[in-house]
């Protein structure tokens, strides 16, 4: 499996508590923070939940 790099592009201010928890569980701490995860269905589902707050980039994993 590859890897996926997630970057927060918008603030969580004004978002529901559930969306704040998803962003926090992705390991993002603020705007422009980045985190690399293994590309799996769980991470993809979390990204889809907060797609309006984050950007992602697929990376080749070795």
Residue pairs with C-beta under 8 A, 6 or more apart in sequence:
1 38
1 39
1 40
1 61
2 39
2 58
2 59
2 60
2 61
3 36
3 37
3 38
3 39
3 58
3 59
3 60
3 61
4 36
4 37
4 38
4 39
4 43
4 44
4 47
4 56
4 57
4 58
4 59
5 34
5 35
5 36
5 56
5 57
5 59
6 26
6 27
6 28
6 34
6 35
6 36
6 37
6 43
6 47
6 54
6 55
6 56
7 28
7 32
7 33
7 34
7 54
7 55
7 56
7 57
8 23
8 28
8 30
8 31
8 32
8 33
8 34
8 53
8 54
9 31
9 32
9 53
9 54
9 55
10 31
10 52
10 53
10 54
11 30
11 31
11 53
12 19
12 20
12 23
12 53
15 23
15 53
19 49
19 50
19 53
22 46
22 49
22 50
23 50
23 53
23 54
25 46
26 35
26 37
26 43
26 46
26 47
26 50
26 54
27 35
27 37
28 34
28 35
28 54
36 59
37 43
38 61
39 58
39 61
47 54
47 56
